[in-house]
């Protein structure tokens, strides 16, 4: 069963990597040959308006939070501009999206109920690589982005004046509470902490590790027994974002476990320790609290491989809650 779960997760990771799209190209003004500012094509959408008692369709432009962020309230999509200043990605999928020149959207005049009013218009596209704005007379063509120019003093001033947005954070640290049920041990219930750190390879894949310390005690007859368990696990983590403020995180981690067992009674006390292989297959939900902080539950199946009379494979289940910070 564990092998099947692991294989399915890695097949999912491979499939996402294989079908990830890249549509990051630049637009230039045909007359000047200069690269022009762009916006995501999906930032322009059809809205409804009432004119002379009849409903009609008009264009709307998704509002920009700032020059590097756009949110489309109709589709729920959010976009961020990459550091090159020309390409945009979908925040949810991390994929580059088609763009249009910002100057391709312009204000036109329309007559509604006998009054003139301003409405948006989108310059027609001759094809997917050519746009002509009849109002300004500009024509644009889509081409591969030119190489970045050396960072001369003039360019450095321009960059400082208009910093580009970061596509996604590089690191994620977390700290949380964890409860583990160890049905095949003398001490059945363990409580403790869990810390982890992951490096984001891209918007959906990260690699890293976690460390857990779990503790419990139980009275058995004339004895008090205790169990201290430490897990150190490493591996990949994948993220799926079903909506803007919620992420679903899955991981398959491998590593080791150290158990420290103790007992004490009126007749004496003692302790022992043992090491074994361990792994964790789990899923968590991250709910965004601030731009960089999330909180949510975590569920794990965490088997261990100690040699024991009950068998060399112990089934453990854990649940917890973790707070994470990204930077």
N, C-alpha and C positions, 0 to 999 in steps of 0.2 A: 504493500500500500504506500509506504513512504517513497519507494523508488518511483512509483507512478506519479505521485504528487510532484516530486522533484523534476521528473522529466517533463510534465505538463507545464510547469512554471518556466523552465528554460526554453521550451518550444514557444511559449508566449513571448518571451523576451526576444528571441530570434525573429519571430514574425513581425513584431513592431519595428525592429531595426531594419528588416528587409523592405517593408512597405512605406517607410518614412519618406515623405516627399520633400523636394527642395525647389521652390519657385522664387528664389531670391535674385531678381534682376533689377537693373537701374533704368530710369527713363531720362532721355536727354532732349533738349530743345533742338530741333533740326536746324534752325537758323544759326544758333550760337554754338552748338555742339557741347553745351554745358549740361551737367547733371542737374536735374530739378528735384525739389522736394516731392515726396510721395505720401500717399495714405493707402491703407488697405482698401481693396475694391469692395469688400463687404461692409465698409464703414458708410457706404452710400446705400440707402434702402428706401423702399416705397412705403409711404404713409398715407393715411386717409384724411381728407379735408372736406368741409361742407362749403359748396359754392352755389349760390342762387337756388338753395333748397335741394340740391342734388349732391350726392357724394362723388368725389373724384379722387384720383390718385395723384399725389405729388411726391417729389423726392425730398428726403431728409438726410442730413449729414450727422452721423454719430458724434456726440460731443467729445472733445479732447480734454482729459483731466489735466494734461500738460502737453508739451510738444512731443513727448515720447510715449504717451499712453492714450488709447482710445477705447471706449466701451460702447457697444451697440445695444441699447436697451430693448430693441425688438427681438433680436436673436439671442441675446445673453452673451455674445462673444466679447472677449477683451483682447486687445492687441498691444504689443510693446515693440518699440523700434530698437533694432540691434545697434551695437556700437558703430557700425559703418555709416549710420545715419540714413540709409536708403531702404533697407530691408525690414520687414515687419514679420513677427511671429504671432501665432495664436497662443495665448497664455495657457489655455487648457491642454492643448496637444503638443505644444512646443515646436510645431512645424511652421515653416515659412509659408506665407499666404500671398496670393496675387495682389499687385498694387496698381495704382493709377497715379498720374501726376496730380498734385494738389490743385494745380491751375486748371485741371479738366472739369472741376466743379465750379460753376459760376452762377451769378444772380441774373435772372431774367425777369421780364415783366409779363403779367397775365391780367386778364380782365375777369373780375368776379362780381356779380350782382351790380354791374355798372360802375364799379370802382377798380382802379388799377392797383395791383399789389405785387410784391416781389416774391418770386418762388425760385427754388434751386433748379438748375439744369445740369445735366451731365453731357459733356462733349461727346459726340458720336465716335465710336471706334471703327476705323476702316477694317481692321482685323485686330487680333489680340496683341499685336505689337505696334500699332499705329493709332494715334488719337489726334483729331484736329478740333481746336476750339474756334468756332466761327465768330464768336464775339471779340476775341482778342487777336485772332489771326495766327495764333501759335499752333505749331504742329509738333508732336512728340513721337519719339520712336524708342522702343524698349531694346536695350542692349546689355551684354554682360558688364558688370560693374568694373570701372577702371581701377587700376592698382592705386593704393593709397600713396599720396605724395609725401616726401620727407617732411618731418615735423619742423618746418621752418618757424621762425618767430611769429610770422603772420598767421600761419596755420595753428600754432600753439595758442594764440590769442583767441582765434575763432573756436577752437575746441573748448577752451576754458569758458567761453561765453555761452556755448550751447552743448553741455555734456550729454552724451548719449546714454540711453538706458541700458541696464544690465539685463541680459536675457533670463538668467536664473541664478540663485545663490549657489555658492560652491560647497559650503559645508552645512551640516545639520547636527546639532548636539541635543541630547535629550536626557531627562532625569525623571524617574517615576517610581511609583509603588507597584509591587508585584506580589501576588498570592499564587502558591503552587500546591497542587494536590498530589501527594506521592503515595498512592494506594498500596504499593508493595514494600514500603519502608515501615520501620517501627513507629516513626513520627510521621503522621499522615498530612499535617497541615503546616506549611512554611510561609512566613511573611518576610518581606525584605524590600530591597531597592534594586533598581536597574538603571545603568547609565550606558549610553551608546554614542557613537560618532560615525557619520557617514559622509563620504565625498560624492557629490553629484556629478556623474559623468555627463549627463544631459538632463532634460526636463523630466524624464521618467525612469532613469536607471541610476542607481547609486551603489557604491561598495563601501564596506566598513565593518564595524564589529560592535559587540555589546558585552558588558560585564554585569553579572548579577550576584548579589549576596542575599541568601535566604536563610532564615533561622526559625527553629521550632523546638518545642519540648513537650513531653508527655509523661504522665505517671502510670507505671505498670507494676502492680503488685507492691513489692517492697522497694522498687527502684524508680528513680527519675531518669529518663533517657532524653537525650538532646541530639539534634542534628543541625549542623551548619553546612550549607551547600553553597559552592561558588562555581559559576559557569562563565566561561570565556569563549565566545562564539564569533565567527567571521563569515562573510559571504555577501551576496548581492541582495539588493532591495529594489522593487519596482513600485511605481506610483501611478495610480489612475485617478483622474480628477473628474467626477461626475457633474460637479457644479463649481461655481467660482470660489466658494469659501469652504469646501469640503474635499478632502483627498482620501482615497483608500490605498493603503500601503501593504504590500505583501513581501515576505522575505523567506529565504531558505538559508539557514546559517549552520556552520559546522565548527566543531572545536572540542573542548574538553570540560570535564566537571571534576571537582574535588569535594569529597564528603568528609566531614570531621564528626565522628560519632562519640558521644560521651554517656557515661552512666554514673550514678551515685546512689548510695544507700547507707544505712547504719553500719553495714559490713565492709564498706570501702567504696572506692571509685576508680574509674579508668577511662581511657579514651583510645580511639583508633582513627586512622584516616585511609582513604583509598582514592585513586584516580581512575577515570574511565573516559571513553569517547561519549560525546553528547551532540545533539543537533536540535534545531528549532525550526518548525514550519508554522508560520503564523501570519496573521493579518491584523491591521489596525486601522482606525479612522482618525484623521487629523482634522479638527475643526479650527478654522482660523479665528484667532482672538485679536491680534494686531497684524500688521504687515509682515512681521518676522516671527511671531509666536503662535503656536498651535497647541491644542490640548485635545486628548481623546483616549478611548479605550484600546487595549491591545489584548489579543487572544493567541495563545501558542500551544502547540503540541510539542513537548520537549522530552523525547525519549533519552534514556541513558543506557550504558552497556556495562554495568558492573557484573562480575561473576558472583552468582548467588544461588542458593538452593531453589529459589522460586523461578530461576531462569536467568539467562544472560542479557535480557532486554526488558527494561522497566519502562512502563508507560506513565508519563507525567503530563498533567495539564495545568496551564497557568493562565491567569487573567490579571490585568493591571490597568493603570492609567498613567499616561506620560505627558509631560509638557516638553515641547521642542522649540528650539530657537534656530533660525537660519541666518547665515551671513556670508 
